[in-house]
Amino acid sequence: MTSRLALYCSVMPLRIRLTYAKTDAMRYTGHLDVQRTLERTFRRAGLPLLHSQGYHPRPKMHLASALPLGCTGEHELADFWLTEPLPPDAVEEALRRAAPPGIRILAVETVPPDEPPLPNQVLASEYRVTLLEEIPDLEARVRALLAAETLPRERRGKPYDLRPLIEALEILPPDEEGHARLQMRLSAREGATGRPDEVLAALGIPLGDARIHRTRQILQGA
């Protein structure tokens, strides 16, 4: 282990990228609480997080993008900075042991310290949506949405057009229980990010009749 640590001695602080899954146990845990949970996981793992300066120091960390409440995800991304150089596999093993129910550690890798902030690198996200209620005219609704030139919506009192944020939308084969499913790829732009709940609303599908699962976040250069 000593020789492996020596290999990393020139990198300090160390920027690492965590890939993790948010599972059913944390479906209704909000974005800020997920962030706090990850922070506590690093502390339980005994990993030396880099903190900001000042009266209220906070760990230096970036989550790629917020996952809407009620959604799960299998490719969630977060960047953390460590004050000591550690091999990624040792960090991954420590996090796996410390992770609570609802967070599954998938991978840890180092990234260049001068990369742009992780949220600025997100180009789009892909979602798989399982519909819990039968919708006989689902195909017609999807066709109509994709044919629309604009889809005026409002978020936090501000109007925006949802249509250019929908890069792809298709109907998948039913799951094992016969539930219809949708696959969507939604753009992330400065000041405007496509949300799966807004797409469901545009399709006339109540949010409570669907299960949303993010399968991928697409970064610049990926």
Residue pairs with C-beta under 8 A, 6 or more apart in sequence:
1 90
4 87
4 90
5 85
5 86
5 87
7 87
8 14
8 85
8 86
8 87
9 85
10 85
11 85
11 110
11 113
12 83
12 84
12 85
13 50
13 60
13 81
13 82
13 83
13 113
14 81
14 82
14 84
14 85
14 86
14 110
15 79
15 80
15 81
15 110
15 111
15 112
15 113
15 115
16 79
16 80
16 81
16 82
16 88
16 91
16 108
16 109
16 110
16 111
17 77
17 78
17 79
17 108
17 109
17 110
17 111
17 118
18 38
18 77
18 78
18 79
18 80
18 95
18 105
18 107
18 108
19 75
19 76
19 77
19 106
19 107
19 108
19 109
20 38
20 76
20 78
20 99
20 103
20 104
20 105
20 106
21 72
21 73
21 74
21 75
21 76
21 103
21 104
21 106
22 29
22 34
22 67
22 71
22 72
22 73
22 76
22 102
22 103
23 72
23 101
23 102
23 103
23 104
24 72
24 102
25 101
25 102
26 34
26 37
26 72
26 101
26 102
26 103
27 70
27 71
27 72
28 69
28 70
29 37
29 69
29 102
30 69
31 63
31 66
31 67
31 69
34 63
34 67
34 103
35 61
35 63
37 100
37 102
37 103
38 61
38 63
38 78
38 103
39 49
39 59
39 61
40 100
41 95
41 98
41 99
41 100
41 103
42 49
42 59
42 80
42 95
42 98
43 49
44 98
45 91
45 94
45 95
45 97
45 98
46 94
47 82
47 86
47 91
47 94
47 95
48 82
48 83
48 84
49 59
49 60
49 61
49 80
49 81
49 82
49 83
50 59
50 60
50 81
50 82
50 83
51 57
51 58
51 59
51 60
52 58
52 59
52 60
59 80
59 81
60 80
60 81
61 78
61 79
61 80
61 81
62 78
62 79
62 117
62 118
62 119
63 76
63 77
63 78
63 118
63 119
64 76
64 77
64 78
64 118
64 119
64 121
64 122
64 217
64 219
65 119
65 122
65 125
65 188
65 193
65 217
67 73
67 76
67 214
68 195
68 196
68 197
68 212
70 207
70 212
71 127
71 196
71 212
71 213
71 214
72 211
72 212
72 213
72 214
73 213
73 214
73 215
74 106
74 213
74 214
74 215
75 106
75 214
75 215
75 216
75 217
76 214
76 217
77 118
77 217
77 219
78 118
79 111
79 117
79 118
82 91
88 108
88 109
88 110
89 108
91 108
92 105
92 107
92 108
95 105
95 108
96 105
99 105
115 121
116 220
118 219
121 219
121 220
121 221
122 188
122 217
122 218
122 219
123 187
123 188
123 218
123 219
123 220
123 222
124 167
124 185
124 186
124 187
124 188
124 194
124 217
124 218
125 185
125 186
125 188
125 194
125 214
125 216
125 217
125 218
126 183
126 184
126 185
126 186
126 214
126 215
126 216
126 217
126 218
127 182
127 183
127 184
127 185
127 186
127 196
127 212
127 213
127 214
127 215
128 172
128 181
128 182
128 183
128 212
128 213
128 215
129 181
129 182
129 183
129 184
129 196
129 200
129 210
129 211
129 212
129 213
130 175
130 179
130 180
130 181
130 210
130 211
130 213
131 138
131 179
131 180
131 181
131 182
131 205
131 209
131 210
132 179
132 209
132 210
132 211
133 209
134 180
135 141
135 180
135 205
138 171
138 180
138 203
139 171
141 203
141 204
141 205
142 169
142 170
142 171
142 182
142 203
145 151
145 166
145 169
145 199
145 202
145 203
146 166
146 169
148 163
149 163
150 161
150 163
151 161
151 162
151 163
151 166
151 202
152 159
152 160
152 161
152 162
153 159
153 160
153 161
153 162
153 198
153 201
153 202
154 160
155 195
155 198
160 192
162 194
162 198
162 199
162 202
164 187
165 186
165 187
165 189
165 192
165 193
165 194
166 184
166 185
166 186
166 187
166 194
166 199
167 185
167 186
167 187
167 194
168 183
168 184
168 185
169 182
169 183
169 184
169 185
169 199
170 182
170 183
170 184
171 180
171 181
171 182
171 183
172 181
172 182
172 183
173 181
174 180
174 181
175 181
184 194
184 196
184 199
185 218
186 193
186 194
186 195
186 196
186 199
187 193
187 194
188 194
196 212
197 207
197 212
200 206
200 207
200 210
200 212
201 207
